[in-house]
Amino acid sequence: MSKITNYLKETRAEFKHVNWPTRQQTIMFTVIVIVISGVVAYLLGFFDSIFSKILVRFL
């Protein structure tokens, strides 16, 4: 049981050394991830439709 307690104490101490992002940074990074995900989804859908149309023409 002391190993678990020691592990939790060390983990808690390490969390104090973490440089946490500010609220503004978190919001900005979240928006960036959502926008990039939307662009990638659009591009994948666009190319999928093009390749599907090309494949239908060959078949």
PDB file of N, CA, C, O and CB in Angstrom:
ATOM      1  N   MET A   1       0.818  -1.208   0.000  1.00  0.00           N
ATOM      2  CA  MET A   1       0.000   0.000   0.000  1.00  0.00           C
ATOM      3  C   MET A   1       0.857   1.266   0.000  1.00  0.00           C
ATOM      4  O   MET A   1       0.433   2.306  -0.504  1.00  0.00           O
ATOM      5  CB  MET A   1      -0.928   0.002   1.206  1.00  0.00           C
ATOM      6  N   SER A   2       2.046   1.178   0.559  1.00  0.00           N
ATOM      7  CA  SER A   2       2.893   2.369   0.616  1.00  0.00           C
ATOM      8  C   SER A   2       3.403   2.762  -0.771  1.00  0.00           C
ATOM      9  O   SER A   2       3.679   3.936  -1.016  1.00  0.00           O
ATOM     10  CB  SER A   2       4.074   2.131   1.559  1.00  0.00           C
ATOM     11  N   LYS A   3       3.532   1.782  -1.687  1.00  0.00           N
ATOM     12  CA  LYS A   3       3.961   2.112  -3.046  1.00  0.00           C
ATOM     13  C   LYS A   3       2.926   2.973  -3.749  1.00  0.00           C
ATOM     14  O   LYS A   3       3.272   3.919  -4.458  1.00  0.00           O
ATOM     15  CB  LYS A   3       4.218   0.838  -3.852  1.00  0.00           C
ATOM     16  N   ILE A   4       1.663   2.646  -3.553  1.00  0.00           N
ATOM     17  CA  ILE A   4       0.586   3.437  -4.164  1.00  0.00           C
ATOM     18  C   ILE A   4       0.576   4.838  -3.576  1.00  0.00           C
ATOM     19  O   ILE A   4       0.461   5.818  -4.313  1.00  0.00           O
ATOM     20  CB  ILE A   4      -0.790   2.755  -3.953  1.00  0.00           C
ATOM     21  N   THR A   5       0.694   4.945  -2.271  1.00  0.00           N
ATOM     22  CA  THR A   5       0.700   6.246  -1.607  1.00  0.00           C
ATOM     23  C   THR A   5       1.888   7.076  -2.076  1.00  0.00           C
ATOM     24  O   THR A   5       1.748   8.269  -2.344  1.00  0.00           O
ATOM     25  CB  THR A   5       0.739   6.076  -0.080  1.00  0.00           C
ATOM     26  N   ASN A   6       3.051   6.449  -2.174  1.00  0.00           N
ATOM     27  CA  ASN A   6       4.251   7.147  -2.643  1.00  0.00           C
ATOM     28  C   ASN A   6       4.076   7.612  -4.080  1.00  0.00           C
ATOM     29  O   ASN A   6       4.449   8.735  -4.422  1.00  0.00           O
ATOM     30  CB  ASN A   6       5.484   6.239  -2.528  1.00  0.00           C
ATOM     31  N   TYR A   7       3.514   6.759  -4.919  1.00  0.00           N
ATOM     32  CA  TYR A   7       3.271   7.121  -6.320  1.00  0.00           C
ATOM     33  C   TYR A   7       2.348   8.329  -6.408  1.00  0.00           C
ATOM     34  O   TYR A   7       2.619   9.259  -7.168  1.00  0.00           O
ATOM     35  CB  TYR A   7       2.663   5.933  -7.091  1.00  0.00           C
ATOM     36  N   LEU A   8       1.258   8.326  -5.639  1.00  0.00           N
ATOM     37  CA  LEU A   8       0.312   9.443  -5.675  1.00  0.00           C
ATOM     38  C   LEU A   8       0.951  10.734  -5.173  1.00  0.00           C
ATOM     39  O   LEU A   8       0.677  11.805  -5.714  1.00  0.00           O
ATOM     40  CB  LEU A   8      -0.924   9.115  -4.838  1.00  0.00           C
ATOM     41  N   LYS A   9       1.787  10.650  -4.161  1.00  0.00           N
ATOM     42  CA  LYS A   9       2.473  11.851  -3.662  1.00  0.00           C
ATOM     43  C   LYS A   9       3.422  12.414  -4.720  1.00  0.00           C
ATOM     44  O   LYS A   9       3.475  13.625  -4.933  1.00  0.00           O
ATOM     45  CB  LYS A   9       3.253  11.530  -2.366  1.00  0.00           C
ATOM     46  N   GLU A  10       4.175  11.521  -5.384  1.00  0.00           N
ATOM     47  CA  GLU A  10       5.098  11.970  -6.414  1.00  0.00           C
ATOM     48  C   GLU A  10       4.350  12.557  -7.615  1.00  0.00           C
ATOM     49  O   GLU A  10       4.791  13.542  -8.209  1.00  0.00           O
ATOM     50  CB  GLU A  10       5.988  10.812  -6.861  1.00  0.00           C
ATOM     51  N   THR A  11       3.234  11.953  -7.961  1.00  0.00           N
ATOM     52  CA  THR A  11       2.427  12.463  -9.065  1.00  0.00           C
ATOM     53  C   THR A  11       1.905  13.856  -8.744  1.00  0.00           C
ATOM     54  O   THR A  11       1.930  14.748  -9.591  1.00  0.00           O
ATOM     55  CB  THR A  11       1.260  11.512  -9.366  1.00  0.00           C
ATOM     56  N   ARG A  12       1.438  14.032  -7.531  1.00  0.00           N
ATOM     57  CA  ARG A  12       0.934  15.346  -7.115  1.00  0.00           C
ATOM     58  C   ARG A  12       2.047  16.393  -7.153  1.00  0.00           C
ATOM     59  O   ARG A  12       1.813  17.536  -7.545  1.00  0.00           O
ATOM     60  CB  ARG A  12       0.330  15.268  -5.696  1.00  0.00           C
ATOM     61  N   ALA A  13       3.241  16.010  -6.754  1.00  0.00           N
ATOM     62  CA  ALA A  13       4.375  16.937  -6.777  1.00  0.00           C
ATOM     63  C   ALA A  13       4.731  17.301  -8.219  1.00  0.00           C
ATOM     64  O   ALA A  13       5.066  18.452  -8.499  1.00  0.00           O
ATOM     65  CB  ALA A  13       5.600  16.318  -6.059  1.00  0.00           C
ATOM     66  N   GLU A  14       4.663  16.343  -9.127  1.00  0.00           N
ATOM     67  CA  GLU A  14       4.974  16.627 -10.530  1.00  0.00           C
ATOM     68  C   GLU A  14       3.948  17.565 -11.154  1.00  0.00           C
ATOM     69  O   GLU A  14       4.301  18.399 -11.987  1.00  0.00           O
ATOM     70  CB  GLU A  14       5.043  15.330 -11.329  1.00  0.00           C
ATOM     71  N   PHE A  15       2.689  17.438 -10.762  1.00  0.00           N
ATOM     72  CA  PHE A  15       1.658  18.319 -11.306  1.00  0.00           C
ATOM     73  C   PHE A  15       1.927  19.783 -10.960  1.00  0.00           C
ATOM     74  O   PHE A  15       1.478  20.674 -11.682  1.00  0.00           O
ATOM     75  CB  PHE A  15       0.286  17.906 -10.784  1.00  0.00           C
ATOM     76  N   LYS A  16       2.644  20.045  -9.880  1.00  0.00           N
ATOM     77  CA  LYS A  16       2.975  21.425  -9.520  1.00  0.00           C
ATOM     78  C   LYS A  16       4.013  22.018 -10.479  1.00  0.00           C
ATOM     79  O   LYS A  16       4.127  23.238 -10.596  1.00  0.00           O
ATOM     80  CB  LYS A  16       3.498  21.485  -8.076  1.00  0.00           C
ATOM     81  N   HIS A  17       4.764  21.155 -11.162  1.00  0.00           N
ATOM     82  CA  HIS A  17       5.792  21.620 -12.101  1.00  0.00           C
ATOM     83  C   HIS A  17       5.236  21.826 -13.513  1.00  0.00           C
ATOM     84  O   HIS A  17       5.929  22.360 -14.378  1.00  0.00           O
ATOM     85  CB  HIS A  17       6.945  20.624 -12.145  1.00  0.00           C
ATOM     86  N   VAL A  18       4.021  21.414 -13.742  1.00  0.00           N
ATOM     87  CA  VAL A  18       3.435  21.516 -15.076  1.00  0.00           C
ATOM     88  C   VAL A  18       3.079  22.969 -15.361  1.00  0.00           C
ATOM     89  O   VAL A  18       2.531  23.666 -14.507  1.00  0.00           O
ATOM     90  CB  VAL A  18       2.183  20.609 -15.205  1.00  0.00           C
ATOM     91  N   ASN A  19       3.394  23.411 -16.566  1.00  0.00           N
ATOM     92  CA  ASN A  19       3.062  24.769 -16.997  1.00  0.00           C
ATOM     93  C   ASN A  19       1.693  24.707 -17.697  1.00  0.00           C
ATOM     94  O   ASN A  19       1.624  24.434 -18.895  1.00  0.00           O
ATOM     95  CB  ASN A  19       4.182  25.366 -17.959  1.00  0.00           C
ATOM     96  N   TRP A  20       0.626  24.954 -16.964  1.00  0.00           N
ATOM     97  CA  TRP A  20      -0.730  24.835 -17.497  1.00  0.00           C
ATOM     98  C   TRP A  20      -1.064  26.028 -18.380  1.00  0.00           C
ATOM     99  O   TRP A  20      -0.678  27.154 -18.066  1.00  0.00           O
ATOM    100  CB  TRP A  20      -1.752  24.717 -16.355  1.00  0.00           C
ATOM    101  N   PRO A  21      -1.785  25.799 -19.495  1.00  0.00           N
ATOM    102  CA  PRO A  21      -2.162  26.919 -20.372  1.00  0.00           C
ATOM    103  C   PRO A  21      -3.231  27.789 -19.705  1.00  0.00           C
ATOM    104  O   PRO A  21      -3.986  27.337 -18.844  1.00  0.00           O
ATOM    105  CB  PRO A  21      -2.678  26.392 -21.736  1.00  0.00           C
ATOM    106  N   THR A  22      -3.266  29.039 -20.131  1.00  0.00           N
ATOM    107  CA  THR A  22      -4.293  29.942 -19.609  1.00  0.00           C
ATOM    108  C   THR A  22      -5.638  29.603 -20.249  1.00  0.00           C
ATOM    109  O   THR A  22      -5.707  28.823 -21.199  1.00  0.00           O
ATOM    110  CB  THR A  22      -3.916  31.430 -19.878  1.00  0.00           C
ATOM    111  N   ARG A  23      -6.692  30.192 -19.725  1.00  0.00           N
ATOM    112  CA  ARG A  23      -8.025  29.958 -20.282  1.00  0.00           C
ATOM    113  C   ARG A  23      -8.092  30.439 -21.736  1.00  0.00           C
ATOM    114  O   ARG A  23      -8.684  29.775 -22.586  1.00  0.00           O
ATOM    115  CB  ARG A  23      -9.099  30.673 -19.431  1.00  0.00           C
ATOM    116  N   GLN A  24      -7.486  31.586 -22.012  1.00  0.00           N
ATOM    117  CA  GLN A  24      -7.483  32.138 -23.369  1.00  0.00           C
ATOM    118  C   GLN A  24      -6.745  31.222 -24.334  1.00  0.00           C
ATOM    119  O   GLN A  24      -7.205  31.005 -25.455  1.00  0.00           O
ATOM    120  CB  GLN A  24      -6.845  33.528 -23.379  1.00  0.00           C
ATOM    121  N   GLN A  25      -5.606  30.681 -23.914  1.00  0.00           N
ATOM    122  CA  GLN A  25      -4.861  29.755 -24.766  1.00  0.00           C
ATOM    123  C   GLN A  25      -5.665  28.489 -25.035  1.00  0.00           C
ATOM    124  O   GLN A  25      -5.679  27.984 -26.158  1.00  0.00           O
ATOM    125  CB  GLN A  25      -3.520  29.396 -24.121  1.00  0.00           C
ATOM    126  N   THR A  26      -6.326  27.985 -24.016  1.00  0.00           N
ATOM    127  CA  THR A  26      -7.138  26.770 -24.169  1.00  0.00           C
ATOM    128  C   THR A  26      -8.261  26.992 -25.171  1.00  0.00           C
ATOM    129  O   THR A  26      -8.519  26.136 -26.017  1.00  0.00           O
ATOM    130  CB  THR A  26      -7.721  26.335 -22.813  1.00  0.00           C
ATOM    131  N   ILE A  27      -8.926  28.131 -25.080  1.00  0.00           N
ATOM    132  CA  ILE A  27     -10.012  28.444 -26.009  1.00  0.00           C
ATOM    133  C   ILE A  27      -9.458  28.576 -27.429  1.00  0.00           C
ATOM    134  O   ILE A  27     -10.047  28.050 -28.373  1.00  0.00           O
ATOM    135  CB  ILE A  27     -10.741  29.749 -25.585  1.00  0.00           C
ATOM    136  N   MET A  28      -8.328  29.275 -27.588  1.00  0.00           N
ATOM    137  CA  MET A  28      -7.746  29.470 -28.910  1.00  0.00           C
ATOM    138  C   MET A  28      -7.325  28.136 -29.526  1.00  0.00           C
ATOM    139  O   MET A  28      -7.610  27.884 -30.697  1.00  0.00           O
ATOM    140  CB  MET A  28      -6.544  30.418 -28.828  1.00  0.00           C
ATOM    141  N   PHE A  29      -6.662  27.289 -28.766  1.00  0.00           N
ATOM    142  CA  PHE A  29      -6.234  25.986 -29.280  1.00  0.00           C
ATOM    143  C   PHE A  29      -7.429  25.112 -29.637  1.00  0.00           C
ATOM    144  O   PHE A  29      -7.382  24.367 -30.616  1.00  0.00           O
ATOM    145  CB  PHE A  29      -5.354  25.271 -28.252  1.00  0.00           C
ATOM    146  N   THR A  30      -8.496  25.196 -28.855  1.00  0.00           N
ATOM    147  CA  THR A  30      -9.706  24.423 -29.148  1.00  0.00           C
ATOM    148  C   THR A  30     -10.320  24.879 -30.461  1.00  0.00           C
ATOM    149  O   THR A  30     -10.721  24.050 -31.277  1.00  0.00           O
ATOM    150  CB  THR A  30     -10.730  24.559 -28.007  1.00  0.00           C
ATOM    151  N   VAL A  31     -10.399  26.175 -30.673  1.00  0.00           N
ATOM    152  CA  VAL A  31     -10.948  26.715 -31.921  1.00  0.00           C
ATOM    153  C   VAL A  31     -10.079  26.292 -33.107  1.00  0.00           C
ATOM    154  O   VAL A  31     -10.598  25.926 -34.161  1.00  0.00           O
ATOM    155  CB  VAL A  31     -11.049  28.261 -31.852  1.00  0.00           C
ATOM    156  N   ILE A  32      -8.761  26.342 -32.932  1.00  0.00           N
ATOM    157  CA  ILE A  32      -7.859  25.944 -34.006  1.00  0.00           C
ATOM    158  C   ILE A  32      -8.070  24.476 -34.369  1.00  0.00           C
ATOM    159  O   ILE A  32      -8.120  24.133 -35.550  1.00  0.00           O
ATOM    160  CB  ILE A  32      -6.398  26.188 -33.600  1.00  0.00           C
ATOM    161  N   VAL A  33      -8.193  23.613 -33.372  1.00  0.00           N
ATOM    162  CA  VAL A  33      -8.400  22.185 -33.621  1.00  0.00           C
ATOM    163  C   VAL A  33      -9.732  21.953 -34.339  1.00  0.00           C
ATOM    164  O   VAL A  33      -9.802  21.134 -35.255  1.00  0.00           O
ATOM    165  CB  VAL A  33      -8.361  21.392 -32.293  1.00  0.00           C
ATOM    166  N   ILE A  34     -10.777  22.657 -33.940  1.00  0.00           N
ATOM    167  CA  ILE A  34     -12.088  22.493 -34.579  1.00  0.00           C
ATOM    168  C   ILE A  34     -12.035  22.956 -36.037  1.00  0.00           C
ATOM    169  O   ILE A  34     -12.573  22.287 -36.919  1.00  0.00           O
ATOM    170  CB  ILE A  34     -13.173  23.284 -33.806  1.00  0.00           C
ATOM    171  N   VAL A  35     -11.389  24.095 -36.292  1.00  0.00           N
ATOM    172  CA  VAL A  35     -11.303  24.617 -37.660  1.00  0.00           C
ATOM    173  C   VAL A  35     -10.487  23.674 -38.552  1.00  0.00           C
ATOM    174  O   VAL A  35     -10.899  23.359 -39.668  1.00  0.00           O
ATOM    175  CB  VAL A  35     -10.671  26.029 -37.659  1.00  0.00           C
ATOM    176  N   ILE A  36      -9.341  23.230 -38.059  1.00  0.00           N
ATOM    177  CA  ILE A  36      -8.511  22.327 -38.855  1.00  0.00           C
ATOM    178  C   ILE A  36      -9.248  21.020 -39.104  1.00  0.00           C
ATOM    179  O   ILE A  36      -9.172  20.479 -40.207  1.00  0.00           O
ATOM    180  CB  ILE A  36      -7.166  22.059 -38.151  1.00  0.00           C
ATOM    181  N   SER A  37      -9.958  20.498 -38.109  1.00  0.00           N
ATOM    182  CA  SER A  37     -10.726  19.265 -38.293  1.00  0.00           C
ATOM    183  C   SER A  37     -11.806  19.452 -39.348  1.00  0.00           C
ATOM    184  O   SER A  37     -12.039  18.552 -40.154  1.00  0.00           O
ATOM    185  CB  SER A  37     -11.355  18.819 -36.968  1.00  0.00           C
ATOM    186  N   GLY A  38     -12.467  20.599 -39.357  1.00  0.00           N
ATOM    187  CA  GLY A  38     -13.486  20.886 -40.359  1.00  0.00           C
ATOM    188  C   GLY A  38     -12.906  20.966 -41.758  1.00  0.00           C
ATOM    189  O   GLY A  38     -13.487  20.439 -42.707  1.00  0.00           O
ATOM    190  N   VAL A  39     -11.753  21.627 -41.892  1.00  0.00           N
ATOM    191  CA  VAL A  39     -11.106  21.746 -43.204  1.00  0.00           C
ATOM    192  C   VAL A  39     -10.679  20.374 -43.719  1.00  0.00           C
ATOM    193  O   VAL A  39     -10.884  20.057 -44.891  1.00  0.00           O
ATOM    194  CB  VAL A  39      -9.885  22.688 -43.125  1.00  0.00           C
ATOM    195  N   VAL A  40     -10.091  19.569 -42.853  1.00  0.00           N
ATOM    196  CA  VAL A  40      -9.659  18.231 -43.264  1.00  0.00           C
ATOM    197  C   VAL A  40     -10.868  17.378 -43.644  1.00  0.00           C
ATOM    198  O   VAL A  40     -10.818  16.651 -44.636  1.00  0.00           O
ATOM    199  CB  VAL A  40      -8.852  17.547 -42.136  1.00  0.00           C
ATOM    200  N   ALA A  41     -11.944  17.455 -42.877  1.00  0.00           N
ATOM    201  CA  ALA A  41     -13.151  16.692 -43.202  1.00  0.00           C
ATOM    202  C   ALA A  41     -13.720  17.127 -44.551  1.00  0.00           C
ATOM    203  O   ALA A  41     -14.142  16.288 -45.347  1.00  0.00           O
ATOM    204  CB  ALA A  41     -14.212  16.864 -42.098  1.00  0.00           C
ATOM    205  N   TYR A  42     -13.732  18.420 -44.807  1.00  0.00           N
ATOM    206  CA  TYR A  42     -14.220  18.926 -46.093  1.00  0.00           C
ATOM    207  C   TYR A  42     -13.347  18.410 -47.240  1.00  0.00           C
ATOM    208  O   TYR A  42     -13.867  17.938 -48.251  1.00  0.00           O
ATOM    209  CB  TYR A  42     -14.245  20.472 -46.093  1.00  0.00           C
ATOM    210  N   LEU A  43     -12.032  18.499 -47.087  1.00  0.00           N
ATOM    211  CA  LEU A  43     -11.127  18.045 -48.146  1.00  0.00           C
ATOM    212  C   LEU A  43     -11.262  16.545 -48.390  1.00  0.00           C
ATOM    213  O   LEU A  43     -11.267  16.103 -49.539  1.00  0.00           O
ATOM    214  CB  LEU A  43      -9.680  18.386 -47.789  1.00  0.00           C
ATOM    215  N   LEU A  44     -11.369  15.768 -47.331  1.00  0.00           N
ATOM    216  CA  LEU A  44     -11.540  14.328 -47.499  1.00  0.00           C
ATOM    217  C   LEU A  44     -12.852  14.009 -48.218  1.00  0.00           C
ATOM    218  O   LEU A  44     -12.891  13.140 -49.089  1.00  0.00           O
ATOM    219  CB  LEU A  44     -11.500  13.624 -46.136  1.00  0.00           C
ATOM    220  N   GLY A  45     -13.909  14.705 -47.856  1.00  0.00           N
ATOM    221  CA  GLY A  45     -15.188  14.505 -48.534  1.00  0.00           C
ATOM    222  C   GLY A  45     -15.129  14.918 -49.989  1.00  0.00           C
ATOM    223  O   GLY A  45     -15.684  14.242 -50.855  1.00  0.00           O
ATOM    224  N   PHE A  46     -14.459  16.030 -50.263  1.00  0.00           N
ATOM    225  CA  PHE A  46     -14.326  16.523 -51.629  1.00  0.00           C
ATOM    226  C   PHE A  46     -13.568  15.521 -52.502  1.00  0.00           C
ATOM    227  O   PHE A  46     -14.029  15.155 -53.583  1.00  0.00           O
ATOM    228  CB  PHE A  46     -13.611  17.880 -51.637  1.00  0.00           C
ATOM    229  N   PHE A  47     -12.405  15.084 -52.024  1.00  0.00           N
ATOM    230  CA  PHE A  47     -11.625  14.127 -52.809  1.00  0.00           C
ATOM    231  C   PHE A  47     -12.318  12.775 -52.914  1.00  0.00           C
ATOM    232  O   PHE A  47     -12.190  12.097 -53.933  1.00  0.00           O
ATOM    233  CB  PHE A  47     -10.247  13.950 -52.196  1.00  0.00           C
ATOM    234  N   ASP A  48     -13.045  12.374 -51.883  1.00  0.00           N
ATOM    235  CA  ASP A  48     -13.790  11.122 -51.948  1.00  0.00           C
ATOM    236  C   ASP A  48     -14.861  11.190 -53.033  1.00  0.00           C
ATOM    237  O   ASP A  48     -15.053  10.230 -53.779  1.00  0.00           O
ATOM    238  CB  ASP A  48     -14.429  10.806 -50.586  1.00  0.00           C
ATOM    239  N   SER A  49     -15.554  12.318 -53.122  1.00  0.00           N
ATOM    240  CA  SER A  49     -16.584  12.440 -54.156  1.00  0.00           C
ATOM    241  C   SER A  49     -15.962  12.452 -55.553  1.00  0.00           C
ATOM    242  O   SER A  49     -16.517  11.865 -56.482  1.00  0.00           O
ATOM    243  CB  SER A  49     -17.412  13.717 -53.936  1.00  0.00           C
ATOM    244  N   ILE A  50     -14.823  13.111 -55.705  1.00  0.00           N
ATOM    245  CA  ILE A  50     -14.143  13.125 -57.003  1.00  0.00           C
ATOM    246  C   ILE A  50     -13.712  11.715 -57.395  1.00  0.00           C
ATOM    247  O   ILE A  50     -13.970  11.273 -58.514  1.00  0.00           O
ATOM    248  CB  ILE A  50     -12.921  14.065 -56.966  1.00  0.00           C
ATOM    249  N   PHE A  51     -13.057  11.013 -56.478  1.00  0.00           N
ATOM    250  CA  PHE A  51     -12.592   9.661 -56.784  1.00  0.00           C
ATOM    251  C   PHE A  51     -13.761   8.712 -57.014  1.00  0.00           C
ATOM    252  O   PHE A  51     -13.648   7.786 -57.818  1.00  0.00           O
ATOM    253  CB  PHE A  51     -11.708   9.136 -55.654  1.00  0.00           C
ATOM    254  N   SER A  52     -14.877   8.922 -56.330  1.00  0.00           N
ATOM    255  CA  SER A  52     -16.052   8.086 -56.558  1.00  0.00           C
ATOM    256  C   SER A  52     -16.603   8.296 -57.968  1.00  0.00           C
ATOM    257  O   SER A  52     -16.967   7.337 -58.647  1.00  0.00           O
ATOM    258  CB  SER A  52     -17.137   8.389 -55.514  1.00  0.00           C
ATOM    259  N   LYS A  53     -16.661   9.553 -58.401  1.00  0.00           N
ATOM    260  CA  LYS A  53     -17.140   9.853 -59.750  1.00  0.00           C
ATOM    261  C   LYS A  53     -16.201   9.275 -60.808  1.00  0.00           C
ATOM    262  O   LYS A  53     -16.657   8.759 -61.828  1.00  0.00           O
ATOM    263  CB  LYS A  53     -17.281  11.371 -59.942  1.00  0.00           C
ATOM    264  N   ILE A  54     -14.912   9.360 -60.571  1.00  0.00           N
ATOM    265  CA  ILE A  54     -13.946   8.774 -61.513  1.00  0.00           C
ATOM    266  C   ILE A  54     -14.112   7.258 -61.562  1.00  0.00           C
ATOM    267  O   ILE A  54     -14.076   6.665 -62.640  1.00  0.00           O
ATOM    268  CB  ILE A  54     -12.492   9.142 -61.110  1.00  0.00           C
ATOM    269  N   LEU A  55     -14.289   6.644 -60.427  1.00  0.00           N
ATOM    270  CA  LEU A  55     -14.435   5.196 -60.365  1.00  0.00           C
ATOM    271  C   LEU A  55     -15.716   4.733 -61.065  1.00  0.00           C
ATOM    272  O   LEU A  55     -15.719   3.697 -61.729  1.00  0.00           O
ATOM    273  CB  LEU A  55     -14.434   4.729 -58.911  1.00  0.00           C
ATOM    274  N   VAL A  56     -16.796   5.495 -60.920  1.00  0.00           N
ATOM    275  CA  VAL A  56     -18.059   5.153 -61.593  1.00  0.00           C
ATOM    276  C   VAL A  56     -17.889   5.216 -63.102  1.00  0.00           C
ATOM    277  O   VAL A  56     -18.449   4.386 -63.819  1.00  0.00           O
ATOM    278  CB  VAL A  56     -19.193   6.102 -61.146  1.00  0.00           C
ATOM    279  N   ARG A  57     -17.131   6.179 -63.596  1.00  0.00           N
ATOM    280  CA  ARG A  57     -16.910   6.286 -65.043  1.00  0.00           C
ATOM    281  C   ARG A  57     -16.140   5.091 -65.602  1.00  0.00           C
ATOM    282  O   ARG A  57     -16.405   4.646 -66.719  1.00  0.00           O
ATOM    283  CB  ARG A  57     -16.158   7.571 -65.361  1.00  0.00           C
ATOM    284  N   PHE A  58     -15.195   4.577 -64.833  1.00  0.00           N
ATOM    285  CA  PHE A  58     -14.421   3.422 -65.290  1.00  0.00           C
ATOM    286  C   PHE A  58     -15.204   2.125 -65.211  1.00  0.00           C
ATOM    287  O   PHE A  58     -14.950   1.196 -65.977  1.00  0.00           O
ATOM    288  CB  PHE A  58     -13.159   3.295 -64.480  1.00  0.00           C
ATOM    289  N   LEU A  59     -16.149   2.056 -64.294  1.00  0.00           N
ATOM    290  CA  LEU A  59     -16.954   0.837 -64.164  1.00  0.00           C
ATOM    291  C   LEU A  59     -18.180   0.966 -64.988  1.00  0.00           C
ATOM    292  O   LEU A  59     -19.000   0.048 -65.023  1.00  0.00           O
ATOM    293  CB  LEU A  59     -17.324   0.555 -62.715  1.00  0.00           C
TER     294      LEU A  59
END
